[in-house]
Amino acid sequence: MTNALHVAWVTLLDRIVHAKGRVPLRTPRGSTPVRTVD
C-alpha cells in the first residue's frame, strides 16, 4: 500500500509542476503568472 500511495503522490506533484509550467502560456498578460493561479 505504501508504494501505491507514494506513486500516486509523486504523480500528483508531477501534474502540479507541469500545470504551473503551462500557466505562463494561459495568462493573458503574462504578469505574475504563478501568483494568479492557486
CHARMM-style PDB file with segment names, atoms N, HN, CA, C and O in Angstrom:
ATOM      1  N   MET     1       0.832  -1.211   0.000  1.00  0.00      PROA
ATOM      2  CA  MET     1       0.000   0.000   0.000  1.00  0.00      PROA
ATOM      3  C   MET     1       0.865   1.258   0.000  1.00  0.00      PROA
ATOM      4  O   MET     1       0.533   2.261  -0.632  1.00  0.00      PROA
ATOM      5  N   THR     2       1.968   1.182   0.716  1.00  0.00      PROA
ATOM      6  HN  THR     2       2.238   0.367   1.230  1.00  0.00      PROA
ATOM      7  CA  THR     2       2.840   2.358   0.800  1.00  0.00      PROA
ATOM      8  C   THR     2       3.364   2.747  -0.582  1.00  0.00      PROA
ATOM      9  O   THR     2       3.414   3.928  -0.928  1.00  0.00      PROA
ATOM     10  N   ASN     3       3.751   1.747  -1.360  1.00  0.00      PROA
ATOM     11  HN  ASN     3       3.710   0.788  -1.079  1.00  0.00      PROA
ATOM     12  CA  ASN     3       4.283   2.028  -2.696  1.00  0.00      PROA
ATOM     13  C   ASN     3       3.227   2.683  -3.578  1.00  0.00      PROA
ATOM     14  O   ASN     3       3.523   3.613  -4.328  1.00  0.00      PROA
ATOM     15  N   ALA     4       1.998   2.194  -3.484  1.00  0.00      PROA
ATOM     16  HN  ALA     4       1.757   1.439  -2.875  1.00  0.00      PROA
ATOM     17  CA  ALA     4       0.910   2.738  -4.302  1.00  0.00      PROA
ATOM     18  C   ALA     4       0.662   4.201  -3.931  1.00  0.00      PROA
ATOM     19  O   ALA     4       0.472   5.046  -4.805  1.00  0.00      PROA
ATOM     20  N   LEU     5       0.666   4.490  -2.636  1.00  0.00      PROA
ATOM     21  HN  LEU     5       0.821   3.804  -1.926  1.00  0.00      PROA
ATOM     22  CA  LEU     5       0.448   5.872  -2.183  1.00  0.00      PROA
ATOM     23  C   LEU     5       1.590   6.762  -2.637  1.00  0.00      PROA
ATOM     24  O   LEU     5       1.374   7.907  -3.036  1.00  0.00      PROA
ATOM     25  N   HSD     6       2.798   6.239  -2.575  1.00  0.00      PROA
ATOM     26  HN  HSD     6       2.973   5.309  -2.251  1.00  0.00      PROA
ATOM     27  CA  HSD     6       3.967   7.019  -2.984  1.00  0.00      PROA
ATOM     28  C   HSD     6       3.882   7.376  -4.466  1.00  0.00      PROA
ATOM     29  O   HSD     6       4.129   8.517  -4.857  1.00  0.00      PROA
ATOM     30  N   VAL     7       3.531   6.388  -5.280  1.00  0.00      PROA
ATOM     31  HN  VAL     7       3.331   5.461  -4.963  1.00  0.00      PROA
ATOM     32  CA  VAL     7       3.409   6.614  -6.726  1.00  0.00      PROA
ATOM     33  C   VAL     7       2.323   7.644  -7.018  1.00  0.00      PROA
ATOM     34  O   VAL     7       2.499   8.528  -7.856  1.00  0.00      PROA
ATOM     35  N   ALA     8       1.199   7.518  -6.317  1.00  0.00      PROA
ATOM     36  HN  ALA     8       1.056   6.800  -5.636  1.00  0.00      PROA
ATOM     37  CA  ALA     8       0.086   8.450  -6.530  1.00  0.00      PROA
ATOM     38  C   ALA     8       0.505   9.862  -6.133  1.00  0.00      PROA
ATOM     39  O   ALA     8       0.176  10.826  -6.825  1.00  0.00      PROA
ATOM     40  N   TRP     9       1.229   9.988  -5.023  1.00  0.00      PROA
ATOM     41  HN  TRP     9       1.496   9.205  -4.461  1.00  0.00      PROA
ATOM     42  CA  TRP     9       1.675  11.292  -4.545  1.00  0.00      PROA
ATOM     43  C   TRP     9       2.653  11.926  -5.526  1.00  0.00      PROA
ATOM     44  O   TRP     9       2.536  13.109  -5.847  1.00  0.00      PROA
ATOM     45  N   VAL    10       3.616  11.140  -6.002  1.00  0.00      PROA
ATOM     46  HN  VAL    10       3.710  10.179  -5.741  1.00  0.00      PROA
ATOM     47  CA  VAL    10       4.608  11.645  -6.950  1.00  0.00      PROA
ATOM     48  C   VAL    10       3.924  12.075  -8.246  1.00  0.00      PROA
ATOM     49  O   VAL    10       4.272  13.096  -8.840  1.00  0.00      PROA
ATOM     50  N   THR    11       2.941  11.276  -8.672  1.00  0.00      PROA
ATOM     51  HN  THR    11       2.658  10.447  -8.190  1.00  0.00      PROA
ATOM     52  CA  THR    11       2.210  11.601  -9.902  1.00  0.00      PROA
ATOM     53  C   THR    11       1.457  12.906  -9.735  1.00  0.00      PROA
ATOM     54  O   THR    11       1.414  13.733 -10.645  1.00  0.00      PROA
ATOM     55  N   LEU    12       0.856  13.085  -8.553  1.00  0.00      PROA
ATOM     56  HN  LEU    12       0.890  12.413  -7.813  1.00  0.00      PROA
ATOM     57  CA  LEU    12       0.102  14.308  -8.286  1.00  0.00      PROA
ATOM     58  C   LEU    12       1.023  15.520  -8.307  1.00  0.00      PROA
ATOM     59  O   LEU    12       0.701  16.543  -8.911  1.00  0.00      PROA
ATOM     60  N   LEU    13       2.173  15.400  -7.645  1.00  0.00      PROA
ATOM     61  HN  LEU    13       2.434  14.569  -7.154  1.00  0.00      PROA
ATOM     62  CA  LEU    13       3.138  16.507  -7.615  1.00  0.00      PROA
ATOM     63  C   LEU    13       3.627  16.813  -9.024  1.00  0.00      PROA
ATOM     64  O   LEU    13       3.810  17.973  -9.394  1.00  0.00      PROA
ATOM     65  N   ASP    14       3.839  15.748  -9.812  1.00  0.00      PROA
ATOM     66  HN  ASP    14       3.691  14.806  -9.512  1.00  0.00      PROA
ATOM     67  CA  ASP    14       4.327  15.933 -11.184  1.00  0.00      PROA
ATOM     68  C   ASP    14       3.297  16.706 -12.010  1.00  0.00      PROA
ATOM     69  O   ASP    14       3.646  17.571 -12.813  1.00  0.00      PROA
ATOM     70  N   ARG    15       2.034  16.376 -11.798  1.00  0.00      PROA
ATOM     71  HN  ARG    15       1.751  15.673 -11.147  1.00  0.00      PROA
ATOM     72  CA  ARG    15       0.972  17.073 -12.539  1.00  0.00      PROA
ATOM     73  C   ARG    15       0.926  18.540 -12.154  1.00  0.00      PROA
ATOM     74  O   ARG    15       0.733  19.408 -13.005  1.00  0.00      PROA
ATOM     75  N   ILE    16       1.106  18.820 -10.847  1.00  0.00      PROA
ATOM     76  HN  ILE    16       1.263  18.115 -10.155  1.00  0.00      PROA
ATOM     77  CA  ILE    16       1.079  20.205 -10.373  1.00  0.00      PROA
ATOM     78  C   ILE    16       2.231  20.991 -10.991  1.00  0.00      PROA
ATOM     79  O   ILE    16       2.056  22.130 -11.423  1.00  0.00      PROA
ATOM     80  N   VAL    17       3.405  20.374 -11.028  1.00  0.00      PROA
ATOM     81  HN  VAL    17       3.547  19.449 -10.677  1.00  0.00      PROA
ATOM     82  CA  VAL    17       4.582  21.041 -11.594  1.00  0.00      PROA
ATOM     83  C   VAL    17       4.355  21.359 -13.065  1.00  0.00      PROA
ATOM     84  O   VAL    17       4.662  22.457 -13.530  1.00  0.00      PROA
ATOM     85  N   HSD    18       3.806  20.372 -13.799  1.00  0.00      PROA
ATOM     86  HN  HSD    18       3.557  19.481 -13.421  1.00  0.00      PROA
ATOM     87  CA  HSD    18       3.548  20.586 -15.230  1.00  0.00      PROA
ATOM     88  C   HSD    18       2.480  21.654 -15.418  1.00  0.00      PROA
ATOM     89  O   HSD    18       2.548  22.457 -16.350  1.00  0.00      PROA
ATOM     90  N   ALA    19       1.493  21.658 -14.527  1.00  0.00      PROA
ATOM     91  HN  ALA    19       1.437  21.006 -13.770  1.00  0.00      PROA
ATOM     92  CA  ALA    19       0.404  22.641 -14.632  1.00  0.00      PROA
ATOM     93  C   ALA    19       0.964  24.047 -14.447  1.00  0.00      PROA
ATOM     94  O   ALA    19       0.599  24.969 -15.177  1.00  0.00      PROA
ATOM     95  N   LYS    20       1.862  24.209 -13.453  1.00  0.00      PROA
ATOM     96  HN  LYS    20       2.158  23.460 -12.860  1.00  0.00      PROA
ATOM     97  CA  LYS    20       2.461  25.527 -13.211  1.00  0.00      PROA
ATOM     98  C   LYS    20       3.342  25.932 -14.383  1.00  0.00      PROA
ATOM     99  O   LYS    20       3.464  27.115 -14.699  1.00  0.00      PROA
ATOM    100  N   GLY    21       3.948  24.954 -15.020  1.00  0.00      PROA
ATOM    101  HN  GLY    21       3.849  23.993 -14.763  1.00  0.00      PROA
ATOM    102  CA  GLY    21       4.808  25.244 -16.163  1.00  0.00      PROA
ATOM    103  C   GLY    21       4.009  25.766 -17.346  1.00  0.00      PROA
ATOM    104  O   GLY    21       4.526  26.506 -18.184  1.00  0.00      PROA
ATOM    105  N   ARG    22       2.731  25.367 -17.406  1.00  0.00      PROA
ATOM    106  HN  ARG    22       2.311  24.766 -16.726  1.00  0.00      PROA
ATOM    107  CA  ARG    22       1.880  25.799 -18.513  1.00  0.00      PROA
ATOM    108  C   ARG    22       1.170  27.108 -18.212  1.00  0.00      PROA
ATOM    109  O   ARG    22       0.599  27.731 -19.107  1.00  0.00      PROA
ATOM    110  N   VAL    23       1.203  27.521 -16.964  1.00  0.00      PROA
ATOM    111  HN  VAL    23       1.666  27.015 -16.237  1.00  0.00      PROA
ATOM    112  CA  VAL    23       0.485  28.739 -16.538  1.00  0.00      PROA
ATOM    113  C   VAL    23       0.851  29.970 -17.365  1.00  0.00      PROA
ATOM    114  O   VAL    23      -0.047  30.669 -17.834  1.00  0.00      PROA
ATOM    115  N   PRO    24       2.154  30.261 -17.563  1.00  0.00      PROA
ATOM    116  CA  PRO    24       2.538  31.465 -18.315  1.00  0.00      PROA
ATOM    117  C   PRO    24       1.894  31.531 -19.691  1.00  0.00      PROA
ATOM    118  O   PRO    24       1.628  32.621 -20.198  1.00  0.00      PROA
ATOM    119  N   LEU    25       1.638  30.374 -20.302  1.00  0.00      PROA
ATOM    120  HN  LEU    25       1.854  29.489 -19.890  1.00  0.00      PROA
ATOM    121  CA  LEU    25       1.045  30.364 -21.638  1.00  0.00      PROA
ATOM    122  C   LEU    25      -0.440  30.720 -21.578  1.00  0.00      PROA
ATOM    123  O   LEU    25      -1.002  31.255 -22.533  1.00  0.00      PROA
ATOM    124  N   ARG    26      -1.062  30.415 -20.441  1.00  0.00      PROA
ATOM    125  HN  ARG    26      -0.606  29.980 -19.664  1.00  0.00      PROA
ATOM    126  CA  ARG    26      -2.501  30.658 -20.304  1.00  0.00      PROA
ATOM    127  C   ARG    26      -2.804  32.085 -19.865  1.00  0.00      PROA
ATOM    128  O   ARG    26      -3.855  32.632 -20.199  1.00  0.00      PROA
ATOM    129  N   THR    27      -1.879  32.687 -19.111  1.00  0.00      PROA
ATOM    130  HN  THR    27      -1.025  32.242 -18.840  1.00  0.00      PROA
ATOM    131  CA  THR    27      -2.140  34.031 -18.606  1.00  0.00      PROA
ATOM    132  C   THR    27      -2.219  35.028 -19.756  1.00  0.00      PROA
ATOM    133  O   THR    27      -1.399  34.980 -20.673  1.00  0.00      PROA
ATOM    134  N   PRO    28      -3.198  35.932 -19.720  1.00  0.00      PROA
ATOM    135  CA  PRO    28      -3.417  36.907 -20.787  1.00  0.00      PROA
ATOM    136  C   PRO    28      -2.236  37.856 -20.970  1.00  0.00      PROA
ATOM    137  O   PRO    28      -1.709  38.002 -22.072  1.00  0.00      PROA
ATOM    138  N   ARG    29      -1.830  38.495 -19.884  1.00  0.00      PROA
ATOM    139  HN  ARG    29      -2.259  38.376 -18.988  1.00  0.00      PROA
ATOM    140  CA  ARG    29      -0.740  39.479 -19.971  1.00  0.00      PROA
ATOM    141  C   ARG    29       0.610  38.849 -19.647  1.00  0.00      PROA
ATOM    142  O   ARG    29       1.652  39.339 -20.082  1.00  0.00      PROA
ATOM    143  N   GLY    30       0.585  37.764 -18.884  1.00  0.00      PROA
ATOM    144  HN  GLY    30      -0.262  37.366 -18.531  1.00  0.00      PROA
ATOM    145  CA  GLY    30       1.839  37.102 -18.530  1.00  0.00      PROA
ATOM    146  C   GLY    30       2.493  37.699 -17.294  1.00  0.00      PROA
ATOM    147  O   GLY    30       3.615  37.336 -16.942  1.00  0.00      PROA
ATOM    148  N   SER    31       1.785  38.620 -16.633  1.00  0.00      PROA
ATOM    149  HN  SER    31       0.873  38.915 -16.920  1.00  0.00      PROA
ATOM    150  CA  SER    31       2.347  39.243 -15.432  1.00  0.00      PROA
ATOM    151  C   SER    31       1.990  38.428 -14.193  1.00  0.00      PROA
ATOM    152  O   SER    31       0.826  38.089 -13.978  1.00  0.00      PROA
ATOM    153  N   THR    32       2.995  38.119 -13.383  1.00  0.00      PROA
ATOM    154  HN  THR    32       3.940  38.395 -13.557  1.00  0.00      PROA
ATOM    155  CA  THR    32       2.820  37.312 -12.162  1.00  0.00      PROA
ATOM    156  C   THR    32       1.924  36.105 -12.417  1.00  0.00      PROA
ATOM    157  O   THR    32       0.860  35.985 -11.811  1.00  0.00      PROA
ATOM    158  N   PRO    33       2.349  35.207 -13.314  1.00  0.00      PROA
ATOM    159  CA  PRO    33       1.541  34.044 -13.675  1.00  0.00      PROA
ATOM    160  C   PRO    33       1.361  33.064 -12.519  1.00  0.00      PROA
ATOM    161  O   PRO    33       0.286  32.487 -12.351  1.00  0.00      PROA
ATOM    162  N   VAL    34       2.421  32.876 -11.717  1.00  0.00      PROA
ATOM    163  HN  VAL    34       3.293  33.345 -11.853  1.00  0.00      PROA
ATOM    164  CA  VAL    34       2.371  31.890 -10.635  1.00  0.00      PROA
ATOM    165  C   VAL    34       1.410  32.335  -9.542  1.00  0.00      PROA
ATOM    166  O   VAL    34       0.679  31.518  -8.983  1.00  0.00      PROA
ATOM    167  N   ARG    35       1.408  33.639  -9.235  1.00  0.00      PROA
ATOM    168  HN  ARG    35       2.002  34.303  -9.689  1.00  0.00      PROA
ATOM    169  CA  ARG    35       0.550  34.131  -8.155  1.00  0.00      PROA
ATOM    170  C   ARG    35      -0.919  34.184  -8.575  1.00  0.00      PROA
ATOM    171  O   ARG    35      -1.810  34.120  -7.728  1.00  0.00      PROA
ATOM    172  N   THR    36      -1.168  34.298  -9.856  1.00  0.00      PROA
ATOM    173  HN  THR    36      -0.444  34.350 -10.544  1.00  0.00      PROA
ATOM    174  CA  THR    36      -2.552  34.398 -10.330  1.00  0.00      PROA
ATOM    175  C   THR    36      -3.302  33.093 -10.094  1.00  0.00      PROA
ATOM    176  O   THR    36      -4.477  33.097  -9.729  1.00  0.00      PROA
ATOM    177  N   VAL    37      -2.605  31.972 -10.308  1.00  0.00      PROA
ATOM    178  HN  VAL    37      -1.650  31.969 -10.604  1.00  0.00      PROA
ATOM    179  CA  VAL    37      -3.240  30.663 -10.136  1.00  0.00      PROA
ATOM    180  C   VAL    37      -2.910  30.109  -8.766  1.00  0.00      PROA
ATOM    181  O   VAL    37      -1.811  30.315  -8.251  1.00  0.00      PROA
ATOM    182  N   ASP    38      -3.877  29.394  -8.169  1.00  0.00      PROA
ATOM    183  HN  ASP    38      -4.770  29.226  -8.588  1.00  0.00      PROA
ATOM    184  CA  ASP    38      -3.641  28.831  -6.836  1.00  0.00      PROA
ATOM    185  C   ASP    38      -2.485  27.861  -6.881  1.00  0.00      PROA
ATOM    186  OT1 ASP    38      -2.127  27.279  -5.858  1.00  0.00      PROA
TER     187      ASP     38
END
